[in-house]
Amino acid sequence: MESPFLLELREHLYGTPLAQERLRDALGRLEHLVGQLAQDLQIPHLGPSVGIGRQGDAQRLCVADHHWTGAVHAWGVAVCSTSPTGTLRADWHLAKVSRERLPRVVAALPQFFREYAALAVGQAGERASSQRLLSIAELLNETTGTPRSR
């Protein structure tokens, strides 16, 4: 049985939109789950762009050992700013992005999970965390429909 919040995200992507409060709740739960998997794997990933306007690729979904405030740091997924030197800065938790950026973050999830699962399976395919990422990728990509536009 799949987690209800993952099923809700898939439904939002390809079917009936969720109310913003439920969508943000699902994203918070997803971020928590990915944090657990990323902590186990410790494989960084620079995911798809979620920038808006002229920012283009300036913000991306990223998995890393994020440094938030002070000494707080943890492996997980976040919306990160990229710099010309290639360093990343965690800017927003998935559930805390602006209303304008929210549709881009949600629409990027299928691609994000396809890429991250492939990376994890390639580097640590025998691990349960890699297999879980693969199952999430399959769930969010198992339809013939097209995700809502960014």
Contact map, one row per residue, 1 for C-alpha under 8 A:
111000000000000000000000000000000000000000000000000000000000000000000000000000000000000000000000000000000000000000000000000000000000000000000000000000
111101100000000000000000000000000000000000000000000000000000000000000000000000000000000000000000000000000000000000000000000000000000000000000000000000
111111100000000000000000000000000000000000000000000000000000000000000000000000000000000000000000000000000000000000000000000000000000000000000000000000
011111110000000000000000000000000000000000000000000000000000000000000000000000000000000000000000000000000000000000000000000000000000000000000000000000
001111111000000000000000010011000000000000000000000000000000000000000000000000000000000000000000000000000000000000000000000000000000000000000000000000
011111111100000000000000010001000000000000000000000000000000000000000000000000000000000000000000000000000000000000000000000000000000000100010000000000
011111111110000000000000000000000000000000000000000000000000000000000000000000000000000000000000000000000000000000000000000000000000000000000000000000
000111111111000001000000010000000000000000000000000000000000000000000000000000000000000000000000000000000000000000000000000000000000000000000000000000
000011111111100000000010010000000000000000000000000000000000000000000000000000000000000000000000000000000000000000000000000000000000000000010000000000
000001111111111000000000000000000000000000000000000000000000000000000000000000000000000000000000000000000000000000000000000000000000000000110000000000
000000111111111110000000000000000000000000000000000000000000000000000000000000000000000000000000000000000000000000000000000000000000000000000000000000
000000011111111111000000000000000000000000000000000000000000000000000000000000000000000000000000000000000000000000000000000000000000000000000000000000
000000001111111110000000000000000000000000000000000000000000000000000000000000000000000000000000000000000110000000000000000000000000000000000000001100
000000000111111100000000000000000000000000000000000000000000000000000000000000000000000000000000000000000000000000000000000000000000000000000010111100
000000000111111110000000000000000000000000000000000000000000000000000000000000000000000000000000000000000000000000000000000000000000000000000000000000
000000000011111111000000000000000000000000000000000000000000000000000000000000000000000000000000000000000000000000000000000000000000000000000000000000
000000000011101111100000000000000000000000000000000000000000000000000000000000000000000000000000000000000000000000000000000000000000000000000000000000
000000010001000111110110000000000000000000000000000000000000000000000000000000000000000000000000000000000000000000000000000000000000000000000000000000
000000000000000011111110000000000000000000000000000000000000000000000000000000000000000000000000000000000000000000000000000000000000000000000000000000
000000000000000001111111000000000000000000000000000000000000000000000000000000000000000000000000000000000000000000000000000000000000000000000000000000
000000000000000000111111100000000000000000000000000000000000000000000000000000000000000000000000000000000000000000000000000000000000000000000000000000
000000000000000001111111110000000000000000000000000000000000000000000000000000000000000000000000000000000000000000000000000000000000000000000000000000
000000001000000001111111111000000000000000000000000000000000000000000000000000000000000000000000000000000000000000000000000000000000000000000000000000
000000000000000000011111111100000000000000000000000000000000000000000000000000000000000000000111000000000000000000000000000000000000000000000000000000
000000000000000000001111111110000000000000000000000000000000000000000000000000000000000000000010000000000000000000000000000000000000000000000000000000
000011011000000000000111111111000000000000000000000000000000000000000000000000000000000000000010000000000000000000000000000000000000000000000000000000
000000000000000000000011111111100000000000000000000000000000000000000000000000000000000000000110000000000000000000000000000000000000000000000000000000
000000000000000000000001111111110000000000000000000000000000000000000000000000000000000000001110000000000000000000000000000000000000000000000000000000
000010000000000000000000111111111000000000000000000000000000000000000000000000000000000000000000000000000000000000000000000000000000000000000000000000
000011000000000000000000011111111100000000000000000000000000000000000000000000000000000000000000000000000000000000000000000000000000000000000000000000
000000000000000000000000001111111110000000000000000000000000000000000000000111000000000000001100000000000000000000000000000000000000000000000000000000
000000000000000000000000000111111111000000000000000000000000000000000000000100000000000000000000000000000000000000000000000000000000000000000000000000
000000000000000000000000000011111111100000000000000000000000000000000000000000000000000000000000000000000000000000000000000000000000000000000000000000
000000000000000000000000000001111111110000000000000000000000000000000000000110000000000000000000000000000000000000000000000000000000000000000000000000
000000000000000000000000000000111111111000000000000000000000000000000000011110000000000000000000000000000000000000000000000000000000000000000000000000
000000000000000000000000000000011111111100000000000000000000000000000000001100000000000000000000000000000000000000000000000000000000000000000000000000
000000000000000000000000000000001111111110000000000000000000000000000000000100000000000000000000000000000000000000000000000000001100100000000000000000
000000000000000000000000000000000111111111100000000000000000001100000000001100000000000000000000000000000000000000000000000000001000000000000000000000
000000000000000000000000000000000011111111000000000000000000000000000000011100000000000000000000000000000000000000000000000000000000000000000000000000
000000000000000000000000000000000001111111000000000000000000000000000000000000000000000000000000000000000000000000000000000000001000000000000000000000
000000000000000000000000000000000000111111100000000000000000000000000000000000000000000000000000000000000000000000000001000100001100000000000000000000
000000000000000000000000000000000000011111110000000000000000000110000000001000000000000000000000000000000000000000000000000000000000000000000000000000
000000000000000000000000000000000000010011111000000000000000001100000000000000000000000000000000000000000000000000000001000000000000000000000000000000
000000000000000000000000000000000000000001111100000000000000011110000000000000000000000000000000000000000000000000000000000000000000000000000000000000
000000000000000000000000000000000000000000111110000000000000011100000000000000000000000000000000000000000000000000010000000000000000000000000000000000
000000000000000000000000000000000000000000011111000000000001111000000000000000000000000000000000000000000000000000000000000000000000000000000000000000
000000000000000000000000000000000000000000001111100000000001111000000000000000000000000000000000000000000000000100110000000000000000000000000000000000
000000000000000000000000000000000000000000000111110000000001100000000000000000000000000000000000000000000001001100000000000000000000000000000000000000
000000000000000000000000000000000000000000000011111000011111100000000000000000000000000000000000000000000001000000000000000000000000000000000000000000
000000000000000000000000000000000000000000000001111100011011100000000000000000100000000000000000000010011001000000000000000000000000000000000000000000
000000000000000000000000000000000000000000000000111111111111000000000000000000000000000000000000000010010000000000000000000000000000000000000000000000
000000000000000000000000000000000000000000000000011111110000000000000000000000000000000000000000000110000000000000000000000000000000000000000000000000
000000000000000000000000000000000000000000000000001111110000000000000000000000000000000000000000000000000000000000000000000000000000000000000000000000
000000000000000000000000000000000000000000000000001111110000000000000000000000000000000000000000000000000000000000000000000000000000000000000000000000
000000000000000000000000000000000000000000000000001111111110000000000000000000000000000000000000000000000000000000000000000000000000000000000000000000
000000000000000000000000000000000000000000000000111111111110000000000000000000000000000000000000000000000000000000000000000000000000000000000000000000
000000000000000000000000000000000000000000000000111000111111000000000000000000000100000000000000000000000000000000000000000000000000000000000000000000
000000000000000000000000000000000000000000000000101000111111000000000000000000001110000000000000000000000000000000000000000000000000000000000000000000
000000000000000000000000000000000000000000000000111000111111100000000000000000111100000000000000000000000000000000000000000000000000000000000000000000
000000000000000000000000000000000000000000000111111000001111110000000000000000111100000000000000000000000000000000000000000000000000000000000000000000
000000000000000000000000000000000000000000000111110000000011111000000000000011110000000000000000000000001000000100000000000000000000000000000000000000
000000000000000000000000000000000000000000011110000000000001111100000000000011110000000000000000000000000000000000000000000000000000000000000000000000
000000000000000000000000000000000000010000111110000000000000111111000000001111000000000000000000000000000000000000000000000000000000000000000000000000
000000000000000000000000000000000000010001111000000000000000011111000000011110000000000000000000000000000000000000000000000000000000000000000000000000
000000000000000000000000000000000000000001010000000000000000001111100000111100000000000000000000000000000000000000000000000000000000000000000000000000
000000000000000000000000000000000000000000000000000000000000001111110000111100000000000011000000000000000000000000000000000000000000000000000000000000
000000000000000000000000000000000000000000000000000000000000000011111111110000000000000011000000000000000000000000000000000000000000000000000000000000
000000000000000000000000000000000000000000000000000000000000000001111111100000000000000001000000000000000000000000000000000000000000000000000000000000
000000000000000000000000000000000000000000000000000000000000000000111111100000000000000000000000000000000000000000000000000000000000000000000000000000
000000000000000000000000000000000000000000000000000000000000000000111111000000000000000000000000000000000000000000000000000000000000000000000000000000
000000000000000000000000000000000000000000000000000000000000000000111111100000000000000000000000000000000000000000000000000000000000000000000000000000
000000000000000000000000000000000000000000000000000000000000000000111111110000000000000000000000000000000000000000000000000000000000000000000000000000
000000000000000000000000000000000000000000000000000000000000000011111011111000000000000000000000000000000000000000000000000000000000000000000000000000
000000000000000000000000000000000010001000000000000000000000000111100001111100000000000000000000000000000000000000000000000000000000000000000000000000
000000000000000000000000000000000011011001000000000000000000001111000000111110000000000000000000000000000000000000000000000000000000000000000000000000
000000000000000000000000000000110111111000000000000000000000001111000000011111000000000000000000000000000000000000000000000000000000000000000000000000
000000000000000000000000000000100110000000000000000000000000111100000000001111100000000000001100000000000000000000000000000000000000000000000000000000
000000000000000000000000000000100000000000000000000000000000111000000000000111110000000001111100000000000000000000000000000000000000000000000000000000
000000000000000000000000000000000000000000000000010000000011110000000000000011111000000001111100000000000000000000000000000000000000000000000000000000
000000000000000000000000000000000000000000000000000000000011110000000000000001111100000111110000000000000000000000000000000000000000000000000000000000
000000000000000000000000000000000000000000000000000000000111000000000000000000111110000111100000000000000000000000000000000000000000000000000000000000
000000000000000000000000000000000000000000000000000000001111000000000000000000011111011110000000000000000000000000000000000000000000000000000000000000
000000000000000000000000000000000000000000000000000000000100000000000000000000001111111100000000000000000000000000000000000000000000000000000000000000
000000000000000000000000000000000000000000000000000000000000000000000000000000000111111000000000000000000000000000000000000000000000000000000000000000
000000000000000000000000000000000000000000000000000000000000000000000000000000000011111000000000000000000000000000000000000000000000000000000000000000
000000000000000000000000000000000000000000000000000000000000000000000000000000000111111100000000000000000000000000000000000000000000000000000000000000
000000000000000000000000000000000000000000000000000000000000000000000000000000000111111110000000000000000000000000000000000000000000000000000000000000
000000000000000000000000000000000000000000000000000000000000000000000000000000011110011111000000000000000000000000000000000000000000000000000000000000
000000000000000000000000000000000000000000000000000000000000000001100000000000011100001111100000000000000000000000000000000000000000000000000000000000
000000000000000000000000000000000000000000000000000000000000000001110000000001111000000111110000000000000000000000000000000000000000000000000000000000
000000000000000000000000000000000000000000000000000000000000000000000000000001111000000011111000000000000000000000000000000000000000000000000000000000
000000000000000000000000000000000000000000000000000000000000000000000000000001110000000001111101100000000000000000000000000000000000000000000000000000
000000000000000000000000000100100000000000000000000000000000000000000000000011100000000000111111100000000000000000000000000000000000000000000000000000
000000000000000000000001001100100000000000000000000000000000000000000000000011100000000000011111100000001000000000000000000000000000000000000000000000
000000000000000000000001111100000000000000000000000000000000000000000000000000000000000000001111100000000000000000000000000000000000000000000000000000
000000000000000000000001000000000000000000000000000000000000000000000000000000000000000000011111110000000000000000000000000000000000000000000000000000
000000000000000000000000000000000000000000000000000000000000000000000000000000000000000000011111111011000000000000000000000000000000000000000000000000
000000000000000000000000000000000000000000000000000000000000000000000000000000000000000000000001111111000000000000000000000000000000000000000000000000
000000000000000000000000000000000000000000000000000000000000000000000000000000000000000000000000111111100000000000000000000000000000000000000000000000
000000000000000000000000000000000000000000000000000100000000000000000000000000000000000000000000011111100000000000000000000000000000000000000000000000
000000000000000000000000000000000000000000000000011100000000000000000000000000000000000000000000111111111000000000000000000000000000000000000000000000
000000000000000000000000000000000000000000000000000000000000000000000000000000000000000000000000111111111100000000000000000000000000000000000000000000
000000000000000000000000000000000000000000000000000000000000000000000000000000000000000000000000001111111110000000000000000000000000000000000000000111
000000000000000000000000000000000000000000000000011000000000000000000000000000000000000000000000000011111111000000000000000000000000000000000000000011
000000000000000000000000000000000000000000000000010000000000100000000000000000000000000000000100000011111111100000000000000000000000000000000000000000
000000000000100000000000000000000000000000000000000000000000000000000000000000000000000000000000000001111111100000000000000000000000000000000000000000
000000000000100000000000000000000000000000000000000000000000000000000000000000000000000000000000000000111111110000000000000000000000000000000000001111
000000000000000000000000000000000000000000000001110000000000000000000000000000000000000000000000000000011111111100000000000000000000000000000000000000
000000000000000000000000000000000000000000000000000000000000000000000000000000000000000000000000000000001111111110000000000000000000000000010000000000
000000000000000000000000000000000000000000000000000000000000000000000000000000000000000000000000000000000011111111000000000000000000000010011000000000
000000000000000000000000000000000000000000000001000000000000000000000000000000000000000000000000000000000001111111100000000000000000000000000000000000
000000000000000000000000000000000000000000000011000000000000100000000000000000000000000000000000000000000001111111110000000000000000000000000000000000
000000000000000000000000000000000000000000000000000000000000000000000000000000000000000000000000000000000000111111111000000000000000110110010000000000
000000000000000000000000000000000000000000000000000000000000000000000000000000000000000000000000000000000000011111111100000000000000010011001000000000
000000000000000000000000000000000000000000000010000000000000000000000000000000000000000000000000000000000000001111111110000000000000000000000000000000
000000000000000000000000000000000000000000001010000000000000000000000000000000000000000000000000000000000000000111111111000000000000100000000000000000
000000000000000000000000000000000000000000000000000000000000000000000000000000000000000000000000000000000000000011111111100000000110110010000000000000
000000000000000000000000000000000000000000000000000000000000000000000000000000000000000000000000000000000000000001111111110000000000010000000000000000
000000000000000000000000000000000000000000000000000000000000000000000000000000000000000000000000000000000000000000111111111000000000000000000000000000
000000000000000000000000000000000000000010100000000000000000000000000000000000000000000000000000000000000000000000011111111110000100100000000000000000
000000000000000000000000000000000000000000000000000000000000000000000000000000000000000000000000000000000000000000001111111111000110010000000000000000
000000000000000000000000000000000000000000000000000000000000000000000000000000000000000000000000000000000000000000000111111110000000000000000000000000
000000000000000000000000000000000000000000000000000000000000000000000000000000000000000000000000000000000000000000000011111110000000000000000000000000
000000000000000000000000000000000000000010000000000000000000000000000000000000000000000000000000000000000000000000000001111111100100000000000000000000
000000000000000000000000000000000000000000000000000000000000000000000000000000000000000000000000000000000000000000000001111111100110000000000000000000
000000000000000000000000000000000000000000000000000000000000000000000000000000000000000000000000000000000000000000000000100111110110000000000000000000
000000000000000000000000000000000000000000000000000000000000000000000000000000000000000000000000000000000000000000000000000111111110000000000000000000
000000000000000000000000000000000000000000000000000000000000000000000000000000000000000000000000000000000000000000000000000001111111000000000000000000
000000000000000000000000000000000000110110000000000000000000000000000000000000000000000000000000000000000000000000000000000000111111100000000000000000
000000000000000000000000000000000000100010000000000000000000000000000000000000000000000000000000000000000000000000001001100111111111110000000000000000
000000000000000000000000000000000000000000000000000000000000000000000000000000000000000000000000000000000000000000001000100011111111111000000000000000
000000000000000000000000000000000000000000000000000000000000000000000000000000000000000000000000000000000000000000000000000000011111111100000000000000
000000000000000000000000000000000000100000000000000000000000000000000000000000000000000000000000000000000000000010011001000000001111111110000000000000
000000000000000000000000000000000000000000000000000000000000000000000000000000000000000000000000000000000000000011001100100000000111111111000000000000
000000000000000000000000000000000000000000000000000000000000000000000000000000000000000000000000000000000000000000000000000000000011111111100000000000
000001000000000000000000000000000000000000000000000000000000000000000000000000000000000000000000000000000000000010000000000000000001111111110000000000
000000000000000000000000000000000000000000000000000000000000000000000000000000000000000000000000000000000000010011001000000000000000111111111000000000
000000000000000000000000000000000000000000000000000000000000000000000000000000000000000000000000000000000000000001000000000000000000011111111100000000
000000000100000000000000000000000000000000000000000000000000000000000000000000000000000000000000000000000000000000000000000000000000001111111100000000
000001001100000000000000000000000000000000000000000000000000000000000000000000000000000000000000000000000000110010000000000000000000000111111110000000
000000000000000000000000000000000000000000000000000000000000000000000000000000000000000000000000000000000000010001000000000000000000000011111110000000
000000000000000000000000000000000000000000000000000000000000000000000000000000000000000000000000000000000000000000000000000000000000000001111111000000
000000000000010000000000000000000000000000000000000000000000000000000000000000000000000000000000000000000000000000000000000000000000000000011111110000
000000000000000000000000000000000000000000000000000000000000000000000000000000000000000000000000000000000000000000000000000000000000000000000111110000
000000000000010000000000000000000000000000000000000000000000000000000000000000000000000000000000000000000000000000000000000000000000000000000011111000
000000000000010000000000000000000000000000000000000000000000000000000000000000000000000000000000000000000000000000000000000000000000000000000011111100
000000000000110000000000000000000000000000000000000000000000000000000000000000000000000000000000000000000010000000000000000000000000000000000000111110
000000000000110000000000000000000000000000000000000000000000000000000000000000000000000000000000000000100010000000000000000000000000000000000000011111
000000000000000000000000000000000000000000000000000000000000000000000000000000000000000000000000000000110010000000000000000000000000000000000000001111
000000000000000000000000000000000000000000000000000000000000000000000000000000000000000000000000000000110010000000000000000000000000000000000000000111
